[in-house]
């Protein structure tokens, strides 16, 4: 004890500091712990494995239990950045740039996810918090925020409720909302039981008879497209698949390169007399930019089957070019052609980036499709798990709606 000038005793000044600062310290420790758990959830849940994808359902409870709005942003950043950790290396591979550019795009891509979840967070538990999380989940599912709505927990619905269709989506949404309430332990047990049953009875998506997806290993480089040698190699692979009795051959994104009348004549001539139809990725260039497309080709002719709704932002989709009067970049057809038909079969085409976001597949599911066709050009993902994540997301959606799935990737 010490004494003041009047002789009265008072406690040491230092003993007051822990009392005054303890709420801040507790919140800081809690935030750090929640961020670490969120990062682990993102990293393990989104590693390309189907069995770990349901871990994404833990994100809402971590967000809801954040002690402040800033903490909610930090927790959201931990989850998103861990889930999308392959992006910096992918940027380096694609642009041939340094890691600094990759890190900048990685952090920039997280801003929408972090901002939405931070702004909508509330300290008041109850219905208000649950509705705010519902709003955040919806905003991250559709444009404009949904354009970077990667790692959305709802993607795991098909792993936990395979074959349930829209009811499975509703059940998953209710479960996610329940994770923001005080009943989250009960919701976790229910989720765990549903997932255990799903894992015990799991079956892969079926393959439609007569269809085959052909992977390629041509690699790639920014700004380069299929040359004559690659065309001939790819056509030979198609003919080999046709010789095995396959009637529809699906090729990866970009497999047919820049689609021109000359390229079309080459493919149609080579497939003349071959009983096969090819669905191949290509790009269609004009004076304003280009479309990333899927082309249907046979010995009878060719047609543009599908125009990509959401190309990869920055590397492909560059909307700012029109604002400065320049051309170039891929067009985004946001809600166009959700279903395409070939041979009387209704397809859901999902090209590359569309497999990582929510609205394209859900929009297509409204039209009672028969098959999901997922293609990609993943040469730039070397050293990352991006392609594995794309495949696991495609499988999850296919199982949710109990649809056959055809995949074809170039690596």
Number of C-alpha atoms within 10 A of each C-alpha: 8 10 11 8 6 6 8 9 11 10 10 11 9 8 9 10 10 10 9 10 10 11 11 11 12 12 15 15 12 16 22 16 14 26 24 16 18 29 22 18 25 29 23 19 26 30 22 19 16 20 16 17 28 24 18 25 25 20 24 25 21 22 28 25 21 23 18 18 17 15 22 27 23 23 29 30 24 24 32 29 22 21 26 23 20 20 21 22 22 23 23 18 20 19 15 15 12 13 15 12 16 22 17 12 15 21 16 10 20 20 17 18 26 21 17 20 28 22 14 17 25 22 13 9 13 12 12 14 19 21 14 20 24 19 15 20 23 16 19 25 22 17 16 11 17 19 24 23 24 22 26 21 22 20 27 28 29 28 27 29 23 26 18 17 20 15 14 19 23 14 17 22 18 13 20 27 23 19 25 27 19 14 10 18 13 12 19 18 11 13 20 15 13 14 20 13 13 16 15 8 9 14 10 13 21 14 15 14 11 14 20 23 24 19 20 17 11 15 12 16 13 12 7 9 16 18 12 12 9 15 17 15 12 21 18 14 17 24 17 12 20 21 13 9 14 19 17 25 24 27 32 27 26 23 28 27 20 20 18 14 8 8 16 19 14 15 21 17 14 16 22 13 11 16 15 22 24 25 27 23 29 25 23 18 16 10 7 13 17 19 22 25 24 30 23 20 22 22 18 12 15 17 12 16 20 25 26 26 23 26 24 16 16 12 13 17 19 18 17 12 14 13 8 8 7 12 17 17 23 25 20 21 14 17 14 14 17 25 23 16 13 12 7 8 12 18 23 28 28 26 31 22 20 24 27 25 23 25 23 24 21 17 15 22 22 11 13 13 19 20 22 26 21 26 33 26 25 22 20 23 21 16 11 18 18 23 23 17 23 24 22 24 26 27 27 24 29 27 26 25 26 20 23 19 25 25 22 25 25 22 18
